[in-house]
Amino acid sequence: MSLAQQIATELNIHSRQVEATIKLLDEGASVPFIARYRKEATGALDDTQLRDLTQRLGYLRELEQRRQTILQSIAEQGKLTDPLRASIEQADTKVRLEDLYLPFKPKRRTKAQIAREAGLEPLAQALLAGTANEPVTAANAFINPAADINTPTDALEGARMILLELFGEQADLVAQLRRWLWQHGVLQVRVIKSKANEHSKFRDYYSHDEALRQAPSHRALAVFRGQAEGELRVKVTLADSDTDQPYQLISKAMRLPAGRDANALWLSETARQCWDKKLHKQLETELLKQLRDSAEAEAIKVFARNLKDLLLAAPAGQKVTMGLDPGLRTGVKVAVVDATGKLIDHTTLFPHAPQKRWDEALNTLAKLAQRHHVELISIGNGTASRETEQLVNELKKRHPQLTLTSLMVSEAGASVYSASALAAAEFPDLDVAFRGAVSIARRLQDPLAELVKIEPKAIGVGQYQHDVDQKALGDSLAFVIEDCVNHVGVDLNTASVELLTQIAGLNATTAKNIVAFRDEHGRFAERRQLLKVPRLGNKAFEQCAAFLRIAGGTQPLDNSAVHPESYPLVDQMAASLKLSSHEIIGNQAQIQRLSAEQFMSDFGSYTVRDVIAELEKPGRDPRPEFRTATFQEGVETINDLHEGMQLEGVVTNVTNFGAFLDIGVHQDGLVHISQLADRFIKDPHDVVKAGDIVSVRVVEVDQPRRRIALSMKTEAAGGSVSAPPKPAPKQTKPRQQNSLAAGLKAAGFKLK
């Protein structure tokens, strides 16, 4: 089976699609470009399928490279037989390859090797074949004081070492035992008694057993974290009914006699020691790693999905925004940015203790808002955020004519950006604290454009992000950012270097060259000017052009997702309607008169339909509309909650076991998967995503462990207990949080 056929079978697609994709990838095409502009070649594989294909292709190519290395190594030893070559060539996983290679792998001097050097190989083979006399009698002939074999017991122990190594290097046997242990193994977790703590976050796992193969990713990562912190002990054990099965599997595979004579009993004990002293521990280590790898892969997938929701959260849009970075002693840093995110004013306020210059701060904010026509105020959720929120609320009450909208957003990652070389280059003379205020303002205007400047892991995208493989996590999040940026597209004349770097076909060098060219020559008037940018050739232009938009340029199609290679198609469509290409853009009445089939002889069906869809709504932002949600006033800490209380919340993180919600109390609550809907739910992502605004009821409040259980079920379906009377609400304006702020909370943010 060819590489393409194997991948096609695994992904349930046609081999022609795989072959075409591999060809495009090898030619340097990016996944976003292939997904959007090479649908004819790939049969419209989407970006998720293409990522899976790319990942599998990489694995199989590494597998093949390792296969050739192993074949060469064994051949050089003069031990490569035809059956062994066939087995190696048929191996379909790296684990299987390494099992086959193990007997031939260079190793340190083992006890088995020492025993062979002492001349005990014939004894071991005679005992295994059943041709030896009674073991002790047979061993007498192999006493060799010069090799430190002084007694029959020494000789038999050496022979056993040889057989233990032999049994443990049988690839088929090891693979069988690995599969069996995965199916029957029990994940046993126990507390280390000296570390027991009734308020520990790991308390639920102090005496925990479950089927190894059924352990969900979140529990697996939790117990591994507890193990890493020295509080839990993790093993793979067997149920009492299964403890003899591994010995029987070894005996059957090695064709050991089943009798009660001395030789059979000696071999039976050898099989037991092979499992107890060698293979059980070896396979336990492998399978715990397999469980961890599987759990990490699932966690990374969840992180990536939450990051995608975060990056594609609704932007507030091009509005003059004031960013407030709260502080007490050091004051509140204020930065005003214009509609394009350019810093136009900044100052420091001292409304809180110890200075308490409250009225002065209000007057300054009012003057800034009036002078610059501020529409939005973005408040960071760090220290003194609640006090600063009160300041802004009073500003809105005193000056209703300013029509200000204030929102609390996450500061996560803002300090990382502030201290970065990027921020220093953009604002060399600006204090670090003010740079943070700029970031807080900009991430409200356009989260995607601002958050690409920050290392994804610094933003925080979920639980256990520091526990998983950091390279795998980084690669996955990088793919998400690339896909999101290209999905939305960027303004060629305003995009930062960081944003441009994520565009298909560009890299850090070409992105910097684009900005330098723009600074030197002014705005780009058309996409074709990109070919004048140093080191940006035809291939890069093909990849990037359609993801870069130019508003108000000489070619209206440059402000759409139509690829320049399809401009002739638009000309044909316009000509068929007796219009110019400029007149057809956005003209839905005329576009509806088009017959897609008449253009498919020159262009593919996917291309024709995509172009028509884009012409109807050129340059449309695919992100959701900006919305706000209201938190209940007077409910500000976990102490304000009681069972049965009904609240509005914002989904911050979606996991495989439920969804976390911000309900305005500085501690996210959990809606378990069983409480997400009145019907059965297999995947929480089918019901909610990060940033959604939902109604919930409080089911349970565990203050010592700071856990809040919530429900989205209707009361009739048992979603919550009966609600006690609610306290009378305070006569103050409700606090608001928008869906963008919710998006910024995705996967673990603690917005306030």
N, C-alpha and C positions, 0 to 999 in steps of 0.2 A: 504494500500500500504506500502510495506517495505521501509526501508531507502534506500537500494540499488536500488529498483525499482523507487523510487522518483528521485534520482540523475540521474539514467539512462535516465528517461524520460526528465528531464531538460537539460541534456547534449547531448541528442540524440545518446546515445550509448547503448550497451546491458547490461542488469543487471548482467550477468555473468562477464563482464569486471569490473564492479563496485565492485562486491563481491570479486573478486580476488584481486583487488587493495586495498580494505579496509583491507583484511586479511594481505597483505604484509606490509601495513603501520602500522597496529597494532603489527606486529612482529618486527617493528623497521627498516624496509627498507626505504631508502631515495628515493626521487623522481628521481634524476639522475640515480641511480642504477636500479630502476624499469623501467624507460623509455628505458634504453639501454640493460639491461640484463634479463628482465623478460617479453619480448614481447609475448612469448607463453601464459603466464598467463593472460595478460591484453588485448590481441588482438592488440598489438602494439600501445597502447595509447601513444601519444607524451608528452613531458614535459609540454607543455601548457595545454593540456587536464588534465594531472595529477595534475597540480597546481590548476586548476579550481575545479577538483573533491575534492582535499584535502581541499580547502577553503570552499566548500559547505558542506562537511562532518562535518567540525568544526562548521559551523553555525547551522546545523540541530541537532547536538549533544547538543549544547548550548540551542537550542530551546526546546529540549526534557527535559533537566535538569530544565529549567525554568518552563516548563509545570507541571512537577511533584511538584515543589515547590508551584506553585499556587494552584494546586489541594489539596495539603496538607493544605495550609493556609485556603482555603474556607471550607474544611471539618472540620477543627478544630473550625470554627465559627458556624458549624451546618447548613450551608446554601447551601451545594452542592447537587443540585437536579440532576436527571438523564438527563434532557435536557441541563442543564448547563455543566455537565460533557461531554456530547457528543459534545457540541460546543467547549469546551476547547481542547478536544482530536482531533478535526478536524482542529483547528487553524494551519495555515501553515506559519505564519510569527510572529515575535516577536511583531509587532505593533498590530496585531489582538489579540494576547494573552493578551497584556496590556489593550486593549479596554475592553475585557471581564472581566478582573480582577478589573477594576477601581471601580465599585460599592462596592467591598469587600476589597479594599486596605485600610489599616489603614491610616487615615488622621488626620490632625489637626482639631480642633473644628471650623466648618464653620458656616456661617450665616444660612444655611439650618438646621444644627444640633441645633443651638440655637432656631430656629423657632419650630423645633420638640419638644424640651424640653419645649417650651411655650405652647404646646398643639395645634399647628396649622396644624398638619398632616391631621386630618379629614376635615378641611376646604379646604386644597389643593386638596385632593382626590375628595371631593364633587364638587368643581369647575371644575376639569378635567373631571369628569364623567358626568357633566351637570345636576346633581341632586340637586344642590343648588339653592336657590332663587337668585334674583338679587344680585351681589357680595357684595355691601355695606351692604345690608340687612342681608345677610348671615354672614358677618364679625362681625356684632354687637354682635352675640352670643359668640364671641371668645375674647372679650375685657378682659384683665387680667392685671391690674396695677401691680400686684406682679411680673409679668414677663416682665414688661415694655411694655405691649401691651395696650396702652391708648386710641386708636381710631380705627375705622374700617380701616382707611388707614394703620395703623401699622400692623393690622392683615392681610390685603391683601398683604402688602409688604413681610411679613414673609412667607405667603403661596406661593408667587411668587418665593422666594428664594428656597423653597423646590422643586418646579416644575423646576426651572432652573437647579438645580442639577440633578433631575431625567432625564430631557431631555438630558443633557450633558453626562449622563452615559449610554445611550442606544448604545450599541456597534455597532449594525447594522446601526443605524442612523448616528453615528459619522463616520463610515467607508464610508457610502454613500456620506456624505458631503465632506469628505476628497478627495474622487475620483472626485467628481463634481468640487471642487475648483481647483484641479490639472488640470483638463481639461479646465476650463473656467477662471481661475485666470490670472491676468495681473501683470507681474513683473514691478512695477513702481519705477523708480530711479530718484531722484531729488538732485540737489546740495544744500548744506547748504549755504545760500546766503553769509554769512560772510566769507566763505572759498573759494569762487569762484576765479579762476585764469585762464586767457585765455591761459596760457602756460602749464596748468596742464595735466598730463598724463591721468587724468580722465575726461577731457573736453568733450569727446564724449558721456559721460553718464550723463551730467548735466540735461538733460530732455529726459529721455529714457523710453519707454514703449515697452514691447513685451510679447507674450504669455509665461506664466510661464513654461509650459511643453516643449516649444521649445527653451528655452535659452541655447545656447551651453556652454560647460564647461568653455572655456576661458573667455567668457563675464561674466558668473556668478562669477568666481573667481575674475575678475577685479572689479566688483561692490562691492563684499564683502570686498575686500581690501580697496576700497575707503570708505566704511562704517567704517571699522576698523580704518582708519586714520582720521576719523571725517570730511570727505569732502562730503560724499554722504549719503542720506537717502534712505533706501530700504523698500518697502512695497509690499504686495499682495493685489491688488484692483480688482474690477469688472467693466466690461463695464456697462453703464447705462441700457442697455437692460437686464442685468442679475441680477440686484440688488435685485429684489423681489424673485428670485428663491429659495434662501436658506430658506426664511420664509415658502414658500409653501412646501418645502421638509420636514421641521420640522413639520408643521401642518398635512401633510398627514401621516407621520410616527407615530405621536402621536394621530391621529384620532381626531383632534380638529374640532369643529363645524364651518361651513362656514357662518353662519347667521350674522345678524346685531344687534342682541340683546346684552344687556350689558355683559352677560357672555361670548358670543362668541368674542366680541371685546376685553374683558379683556384677554382672552386666546390668541388671535391674537397678542396682545401687548407683552404677555409673550414670544411667539415664536420669535418675533422681538428682544426682549432683550436677549433671549438665543443666538441668532446669533451675534448681535451687541456687546454685552458686554462679551460674554463668548467664544462661539465656533469659531467665526471668528478669534479672536486673537490667540486662542489656535492652530487652524489649520494653521494659517499663520506662526506661529513659527515652527510648525512641517514641513510644506512644504518648508519653506526656508532652514531648516536643511536638508530636503530630497534633495533639489536642491544642496546645498553645498556638501553633502555627495556624490551625483552622480557626481558632477563636480570634486571633489577631487579624486574620484575613477578613473575617466577618465584621470585626470592630472597625477596621479600616474602611470597609464598604459603607458602614453606617456613618463614619466620620465624613467620608467623601460626599455622601448624600446630603448630610447636614450642611457641609460647606457650600455645596451647590445651592441649597436653599438660601443660605446666607448671602452669597455673592449675587444671586438673582433676586434678592429682596427688592421691594418696590422703592425706587428712588423718589425723593421729594422733588427732584427736578432743579432746573436752573432758577433758583431763587436766592436772593441775598440772605445770607445766614450768619447768625452770631453764635460762635462756639464758646462755651463756658467750661473751663477746666477748674472745678471747685477746689478750694483749699481753706484751711483755717488760719493758722499763723502766717503762712506765706501768701495768703490772699487768693482771690479768684482771678485767674487769667482769662482775659477776654480777647477774642479774635473775631473780626468781621471779615467775611469773604464775599466777593461779588458773585453774580450768578454763574460765573465760570470757575469759581473756586480760588480766584486770585485774592491774596491778602490785601485789604485796603485800610485797615485800622486795627489797633490793639492797645490794650491798657490793662492795669491791674486794679481790682477793687478789694476793699477790706471791710466787708459788711459784718463779718462774724467775729467772735471772740478771738484774741483779746482786744482788737481795735474797736469793733462794733460801730463802724461808720456806715450805718444802714441807710440813712436818708441820702448821704452823699453818693453811695453806690446806686441807689434808685435814680437819682438825677443824672448820673453819668450814663447809665443804661438807656434812659429815655432819650438823652441827647444823641447818643450813638445810633439808636434805632431810627430816630427821626432824620438825622443827617444822611444816613445811608439807605433809607427806605427798607429797613430790615423786615423780612416776612417770617422767618423761622428762628427760633432760639433752640440750640442743641446743647443739652446739659450733660456733662460726663457723670457717670455713676460712681465716682470714687469718693474719697473722704469729703465730708461736708456737702454731699450732693443733695440731701434732703433739705438742709438749711438753704442751699442755693436755689432749690426748687421753690421754696417759700418766698424768697426774694423775687423771683421771676413772676410768681403768681400775684404778688402785691403790685409789681410793675404793671401787669395787665389790668388789674383793678383800677389803679390810679390813672392809667392812660389807655382807656379802651379804644381811643381813636387810632392807636397804632396798629390795631388788628393783628396782634402777634400770636403765633402758635408755638408753644414750647413743648419740647419732647425730651425725655430722658433716654440717653443712648449709652451703650457700653464703651468704656474706655479701653477695653482689652486690646492690647497691641499698640495703643497710642504712645505709650512711653518708649516702646521699642522703636517705633518710627521716629520719635523725637530725637533719640540719641543716635540715629543711624547716619551713615555717611551721606545717604540720599537727602535726608532732611537738612543736614549741614550744608550740602551743596545748593539746595534750593533756597535756604534761609541762613546764609552764613553769619549775618549780624543779628539774628533773632534768638532770644533766650529759649532754651530747651522747653521750658514750660509753655511758652506761647506757641511753639510748634505743635505741642499736644492739643492746644485749643483749636488750631487750624485743622488738625486731623479730625477732631470731634465734629467740627462744623461740616467738613467735606464729606465725611462718611454718611451724613444725613442727606446731603444733596445727591450723592451717587456712591453707594457702598462699593460697587464693583471697581470703579476707578480708583478709589482710595485704598481699599483693602489689598489690592494687588501689590502695594508697596511694602506690605508687612509679611514676614515669614508666616505662612499659614499656621504652623504649630504655636506661634506666639499669640495668635488670635484665640485659640482654644476652640476645638471643634467636637468635643465630646468626652466621655469617660475613658480612662485608661490610656489617654493619648501618649503618655510618657512611658507606658509599659510595653507598647507594641514595637515591632521592628521599625526603627526610625527611617531607614532608607526606603523600605516599602511604603511607609506612611507618606514620606516626602514625595516619592514618585507618584503615588495615587493622588495626593492633593495637587501636585503640579499639573497632572492631567486634567483635574477638575477645573482648575483656574484657566488653563488653556482652552478647554471646551466652552466655559462660560463666557470668556472674553470674546471668543470668535462667534459664539452664538448671538451675542448682543451687537458686536461690531463697535468700532471706536471712531471718533472724529479725528481725522488725520491732522487737522490744524490746531487741535488743543490737547491731544493725548500726550501723556507723560512718557518718558523713556520706559518706565516699568510696565505701563499698559501696552505700549507698542511691542515690547519684548515678547509678550504672550501671543502676538498675532502669528498665524500660520506663515511659515517661510521667513520670519524675521528672528534675529537673535540680538543680544545686547549690543553688538557692534553696529549692525544695520539700524537698530532703533536709535542709537545715539547719533548716527549719521543723518537720519531723517530729521531729528530735532535740530541738529547743527545746520542742515540745509535750509530748514524752515526759518531759523533765526537769521541766517545770512540773506536769503532771497525772498523772505516774506511768505505769505500764505500760499499753499498749493492751490492752483486753479483747476487742475485736473489730475486724475490718477496717473496718466502717462508720464507726468513729471517725475514720478518715483524712479523711473529708469535713469534719471540724471543724478540720483543719489549715489555717492561712492559705495562700491562693493554690493550694490543691489542690482543683480542681473535679471535676465529674463525669467529664470526658474523661480527666483524669489518673488518677482513681480506676479507671476502666474499664481503663486500660493497666497500672497497677501492682499492683492489689489481689492478683491471683492469684500474683504472684511474692514477695509478702510473707507470711511465716508467723508465726502466733501460737500458741505452745505453752501449753497450760493455760488457754486463753481460754473465753469463754462459748459459742462456736460451734466445735465440733470440726473442722468443715470448713475453718476458717480456718488450720489447721495442715497443709493439703494444697495440691496444685496445682489443685484444682477452683476454677474461676472463680465468684465470687458470682452471676453471671448464670445459672449452672447449678445453683445450690442447689435451685431448684424441681424440677429433674430428679431430684436425689438424693431429695427428698421423695417423688416419684412412685415411684421404685424401692423405697424403704423401705415405702411404703404397699402396693405390690403383694405384698410379703412379710409384710405385717402386722407391721411393725417400725417403730420410730422412726428418724429419720435418724441419730441418735447410735448406734443399735444396729447399723446396717449397716456402719459404717466399720471396715475391717479384718477383717470377718467373712467370710472367704473361702468358708466352707461355704454361707452364705446367698447370697452374691454369685454363686456358680456356678449358682444356681437361676434367675438372671435371664435373660430372653430379650431381647437387645438390640433386636431388631426391633420389639417392642411399644411402644418409646418413640420410634421414629424418625419417627412422624407429627408429633410436636411439636418434636423436636430432630433435628439432622442426625446421620448415621451416624458421622462422625468424632467428634463431640462425645460421643455416647453411649458409644462404645467407649473413648475416652480417659478418661471419667469412671469407667467400670467398672474400668479398669486402675488408676486412681489410688485408688479405694476399696479395692482389694485390698491395696495397699501404700502407704498415705497418707504423704506427706512423705518418701518414700525418697530418700536421698542417691544421686544417680546416679554419684558418683565411685567408683573402685575401692577395694578393701579394703587397709588399711595392711599393708605387708609389709616385710621386711628382706632384705638380701643380704649375703654374707660375702666380704670381700676376703682374698686369701691373705696370711697373716702372713709377714714377711720379704721381701715384694716391695713396696718402698716408693719406689723411684726407677727411672728408665729403665735405670740400670746393673744392676739386679737381674734384668732380663729376658734371656731367651735364646730362640732359635728352638725351636719345638716345645712350649714351656711352655703348659699348659692352665690357664686362669684363669676366674673368674667376674667379669663386668663389668656395668655399668649404662649403658644407652643414654642419652647426653646430648644428642645432636643428630642429626636425620635430614635428609639432603640428597638431592638427585636422583642423586648418584653413590655413595651409601653411608651408613653410620651411624658416628658417633663414639661411643666407649665410654670410660668411666672405669674403669680397672682398678687404681686405687689408687697410681699412680706420679707424680702431679702433671702428667701429660701425657696427653691423650686419645689413644687409638689409633683407627685407621680400619679398619672392615670395608668393603672396596670392594663395590659392588653385585654384582660377579661372585663374591664370597666369602660372600654372605649366606645362601645355601641351595644344596642339591644340584641344584635345578631352576633354570630360567631365571627371572630376576626383572626385570620392567619398571620397577616403582616400589618403592624400598626401603620406603616406608610400608605396602606390602602385607604386609611381614614383621615390621617392628619399629616401635616408637614411643618417643619420649622417656620414660624412666622404666622401660622393660622391663629385666628382669634375665636375662642370657643367659650361656651358656658359650662361650668362644672359645679359639683357639689362636694363639700368637704365630708369625707367618710371617716377619717381618723387622723388624730394629731398626736404624734409621739415627740414631745418636747425634749426629753433627755437626748434622744438620738437625732433630733431635728428632722423628723420625717413627716411628710404630709401626704396622706392618701386621698386621692380625688376620684370622682366618677363623672363620666359623660353620659351614663345611662339615664333613661327616664326613670322617675321615681317608681312608676308602676312595675318596671323591670328589675327593681331591686338595686338601683344605682346608688342609693344612699339611705341613711337612716332618716327618720322623720326630723324635719328641721325645727329647732326651738325658735321661739320668737326672736326676731332680729332686733338689735339695739337701734334706737332712733338715729338716723343718719345726721351727721353734722351739716349745718347749713353753709357749706362751702362748695366751691366749684370742684367737680370731679377731676382727679389727676388723670392725665392721658398718656398713652404710649402708642406709637404707631407701628405698623407692620414692619417697617424698616428697622426700627429699634428692636422689634421682636426678632427680625432676621439676624441682627447683630448679636443677639443673645444665643443664636443657634449653637447647639452642642456644648452647653456648659457655661455660658455667660451668666453672670449674676447681676442682671440689671436691677435697678431699684425704682 
